[in-house]
Amino acid sequence: MNCRMPSVKVSAVVRVAIVALALTCGQSRAELAVPPLSGRLVDRAGMFAGADSARVEQAIMELEQATGGQLAVLTMPALNGDALEPFSMRVAEKWRIGHKGRDDGVLLLVVRDSREIRFEIGRGWEGAINDARAGDIIRGMQPYFRAGNFGDGTIYAVRRVQGFVTGKPPTGLPSPPAIPPGHGGDGAIHIGKLSIDPIWGFFALIVFIFAIGTLSDRRRHGRTYGGGYSGWSSGSSSSGGGGFSGGGASGSW
């Protein structure tokens, strides 16, 4: 009895195996590498001019002096298919911003091409900057970024973080840009032809904050990161020790 499989069927099996192997290789492609921590501002996307870079660095140093914690900003041109939150957590895991035991660090990630923003908040600062407040900061950054004022928008974020942590009203906030399209000057929010009364918007915001706070409490039981603290080297280039548990917020501009 001839038990050989017909050549056409063998070819079909081989083709299926090749396709499966290709799919597996595609799924297991290398993750986007985390850039080295070279300073408080790592501008891989080239979004900040020299003067803006210095202003952002100065604002972060003032935050550190006022709070004792640490904040770092990373800009990326794109994530090359990686999702925002997982990449942000990989950065947090490698950079370990903040102090061991205090977990007083913040990572601000900005992705230029997709216009995404992500805050990762260290465990020690999640009480002062819960997910809802992190979202508020991102929404406050949006007008600056939409106007191309990336330096002012980032400084705004740094000042708001400092204000939440210290419990003092933020000072030195950049002047707000012109009201962007979609917002009227009558106190209402306009989306196309829809006008939203601020009072109803306020109640909707309260419900949103309650929901986000509930989700935040659940998320804090998730994955954590940490390590040995070494501090900023020579005032700018190293960190380590801060723990993160996924608290924060994501948005876009």
FINUKE-195680 format. One record per residue (C-alpha): y, x, z. Coordinates in steps of 0.02 Angstrom, whole numbers, padded with zeros to 5 digits, always signed. Layout:
YXZ ...
***
This chain:
+00000+00000+00000 +00171+00068-00046 +00281+00051+00108 +00433+00141+00039 +00597+00049+00057 +00681+00016-00110 +00818+00141-00148 +00950+00006-00159 +00914-00047+00019 +00919+00133+00081 +01089+00152-00001 +01151-00006+00083 +01092+00056+00253 +01178+00222+00224 +01340+00137+00174 +01336+00028+00330 +01305+00182+00438 +01451+00274+00357 +01569+00127+00384 +01514+00111+00566 +01541+00297+00592 +01713+00288+00515 +01761+00142+00626 +01698+00233+00779 +01797+00388+00733 +01952+00282+00707 +01933+00200+00877 +01905+00367+00963 +02054+00453+00883 +02151+00568+00995 +02278+00483+01106 +02461+00526+01081 +02495+00685+01180 +02612+00674+01329 +02760+00791+01304 +02787+00925+01437 +02913+00887+01573 +03056+01002+01525 +03197+00919+01620 +03264+00756+01690 +03294+00699+01510 +03161+00736+01380 +03239+00674+01218 +03099+00688+01091 +03178+00552+00982 +03347+00640+00970 +03442+00488+01033 +03570+00581+01138 +03709+00696+01081 +03748+00849+01185 +03885+00765+01285 +03778+00612+01320 +03632+00720+01375 +03742+00807+01503 +03811+00642+01566 +03637+00568+01588 +03576+00724+01678 +03727+00717+01794 +03696+00533+01834 +03514+00570+01877 +03564+00716+01990 +03684+00600+02081 +03543+00474+02104 +03432+00610+02177 +03567+00662+02299 +03597+00482+02353 +03414+00429+02368 +03310+00586+02390 +03197+00523+02250 +03176+00571+02069 +03201+00491+01899 +03155+00554+01727 +03193+00486+01553 +03080+00510+01403 +03124+00456+01226 +02994+00453+01089 +03022+00420+00903 +02862+00316+00895 +02696+00295+00986 +02587+00309+00829 +02483+00156+00868 +02472+00181+01056 +02522+00035+01166 +02680+00053+01270 +02611+00024+01445 +02456+00136+01433 +02559+00279+01361 +02691+00257+01495 +02558+00267+01631 +02486+00426+01553 +02659+00502+01562 +02675+00446+01743 +02504+00520+01782 +02547+00689+01705 +02727+00705+01761 +02700+00633+01937 +02884+00604+01970 +02933+00584+02151 +02868+00654+02315 +02691+00644+02380 +02679+00517+02520 +02847+00439+02475 +02808+00394+02294 +02995+00385+02260 +02998+00411+02073 +03048+00315+01918 +03003+00345+01736 +03112+00269+01600 +03025+00272+01430 +03121+00229+01270 +03035+00215+01100 +03162+00228+00961 +03076+00154+00807 +02999+00002+00893 +03153-00021+01006 +03045-00033+01162 +03093+00009+01341 +02976+00031+01488 +03010+00062+01673 +02872+00134+01782 +02919+00118+01966 +02839+00227+02100 +02746+00134+02237 +02874+00185+02367 +03016+00103+02271 +02927-00056+02216 +03002-00151+02363 +03180-00107+02312 +03147-00120+02125 +03018-00256+02098 +02964-00307+01924 +03101-00438+01909 +03238-00313+01953 +03167-00186+01831 +03175-00322+01699 +03355-00358+01747 +03399-00175+01718 +03320-00178+01546 +03416-00335+01500 +03575-00251+01558 +03536-00101+01447 +03514-00207+01291 +03698-00231+01242 +03730-00043+01255 +03577+00001+01152 +03612-00132+01021 +03785-00054+01000 +03707+00119+00983 +03777+00176+01151 +03615+00254+01213 +03702+00369+01335 +03800+00228+01418 +03646+00116+01421 +03541+00248+01507 +03678+00288+01632 +03691+00102+01669 +03504+00101+01707 +03516+00253+01820 +03662+00178+01918 +03571+00012+01940 +03414+00101+02004 +03521+00196+02128 +03606+00036+02184 +03442-00055+02215 +03366+00091+02311 +03519+00124+02421 +03564-00059+02443 +03743-00020+02392 +03837-00094+02243 +03820+00025+02095 +03974+00126+02053 +04020+00219+01896 +03944+00090+01779 +03997+00120+01598 +04115-00006+01521 +04014-00145+01440 +04014-00153+01251 +04079-00301+01153 +03984-00465+01173 +03839-00456+01049 +03803-00593+00922 +03714-00742+01001 +03823-00749+01157 +03980-00853+01167 +04133-00828+01274 +04123-01000+01357 +04000-00949+01492 +03851-01025+01402 +03714-00930+01315 +03699-00970+01130 +03538-00951+01031 +03572-01011+00856 +03637-01188+00880 +03561-01204+01053 +03680-01189+01201 +03607-01158+01373 +03710-01205+01525 +03719-01061+01651 +03668-01175+01796 +03505-01222+01713 +03483-01042+01663 +03502-00992+01846 +03365-01111+01902 +03253-01048+01762 +03286-00871+01820 +03234-00914+01998 +03069-00984+01935 +03044-00831+01826 +03077-00711+01971 +02954-00804+02082 +02819-00795+01948 +02850-00611+01914 +02847-00571+02100 +02678-00656+02117 +02608-00558+01971 +02681-00397+02042 +02591-00422+02208 +02427-00440+02116 +02456-00287+02007 +02487-00175+02156 +02303-00180+02195 +02266-00092+02031 +02259+00088+01972 +02358+00222+02063 +02410+00399+02027 +02463+00544+02136 +02459+00730+02166 +02540+00877+02253 +02729+00881+02257 +02819+01036+02194 +02997+00971+02170 +03116+00998+02025 +03109+01181+01976 +03279+01264+01959 +03357+01092+01969 +03275+01017+01816 +03104+01062+01753 +02960+01010+01864 +02903+00870+01975 +02743+00805+02049 +02667+00702+02186 +02735+00528+02156 +02609+00386+02147 +02621+00240+02025 +02525+00077+02027 +02589-00009+01870 +02745-00086+01945 +02890-00100+01825 +02941-00196+01670 +02943-00185+01481 +03069-00249+01356 +03157-00213+01193 +03332-00210+01121 
***
